[in-house]
Amino acid sequence: MGYSYRHIIHLFILLLLASYAEGQSLIKHYENLHETSEGCQIYNGLLDDVFELEMLICEDKGAYKMKSSADVYNISLEEEDGIVEITEEDDQGRTSGYITLVKNDNGYQGTWRQIESAASYSFVLQNGEAVQREPEKYITKLSGVIRSRLVHISLDHANESVEIQERYGLQGRYKSLYTCQDENCNKVSIKPEGIVGVSSVEIYQDKKGEYKMIVLTSDQNREVTDLEVITQVQKKTKAYSDYRSMLLAEYATFDDKDLDKYLDRLQANWIKATSIKLRALHKEDPIAIVSDRLKHQASSWIDIEVWTDDFISGVQYKQYNWTSEVEAKAFAYYTDKSKAVQLNDVWEDDWDLSKLETNNEEENSTWVVGRDAIHKIYFDRINGVQRESHSYKDLSQYIDNGSWLDKLLSRGKIKY
């Protein structure tokens, strides 16, 4: 058995210690307290749209648990004018949270609230099977025509940006933030000042899920064209929650076995390290009090910087509510070779990226390969994630001939 598979198995044991306890265990818990579960109803749900849970409702009483944890919460219910107010009690009999729900066609939806703070999270319950979440889109690559020119269009849903690149000819490239035109952001618009003869571009999905584009020309002609989906990167999550903790890792899935395994390993290593840290925090203060409810929270996500047919680069971010810093770690990966590469390996012998550093070196900074520059990514406590760019044109004299970065530039994958 390879390292990656052993690691994943260990991870599941670590995080999902009680996830295999299904509805019957919740029923047994209730029967131990009340002797019978006759007339009870099992619901599946989500906390904060991510963390899976199940709830047993038996008229004005019941119990629920997160599917990733063995912790069970007893509940009491009151309903008035279609609004259900639920009081949550922990295993010590202490009130540890409140849930307010409104009935809908599929079950209930509302909010969970912490008893001693302003913290609140969405709370959804559904009859029958587990709540099915629509896979979130990370990046959508499309092809189409703008003003008789074939173009590739890349929609970055995470960063709400769009990139338009000519497939042939001058290989012109335009990138901008887009504006959502509807609630679910299925329709977006940009004003591409860099595209000659175009006043605005609108991209949307119709009722069949097919992409279309409306181009308004500078002379106010309206051109509607169909767009073809080349490929789509979806986002998946792994989520864990218990009495004190919330841990969430987001992944980009490319339908590329080796690349997906590489990105999975990045997040799996973070989950393992963060789980060890959470256990250490709990060990330092082993007696949980009500104010500890969901006290420790951590999340990690991946942003894609460059994505071509054979190369990808991006940044893995790591955030914790017990520290003010956001950690960033860049990666670069050749998909055609199934190989990760390092920026330290592309410079002439007497030069490296430290030459670009200032005296005030930022903590947790990282260097990532961009389309037309190398970017230094770091976190500023006031302004958030920042980037400092150095163009390939300015750095060309230091790039080693024949290095993987030089080859990317010479093949036009990235630009001077």
Secondary structure, 3 states (H helix, E strand, C coil): CCHHHHHHHHHHHHHCCCCCCCHHHHHHHHHHHHCCCCCCEEEEEEECCCEEEEEEEECCEEEEEECCCCCEEEEEEEEECCEEEEEEECCCCCEEEEEEEEECCCEEEEEEEECCCCCEEEEEEEECCCCCCCCEEEEEEEEEEECCEEEEEEEECCCCEEEEEECCCCCCEEEEECEECCCCCCEEEECCCCCCCEEEEEEEECCCCCEEEEEEECCCCEEEEECEEEEEEEEEEEEEECCCEEEEEEEEECCCHHHHHHHHHHHHHHHHHHHHHHHHHHHHCCCCCHHHCCCEEEEEEEEEEEECCCEEEEEEEEEECCCCCEEEEEEEEECCCCEECCHHHCECCCCCHHHHCCCCCCCCCEEEECCCEEEEEEEECCCEEEEEEEEHHHHHHHECCCCHHHHHHHCCCCCC
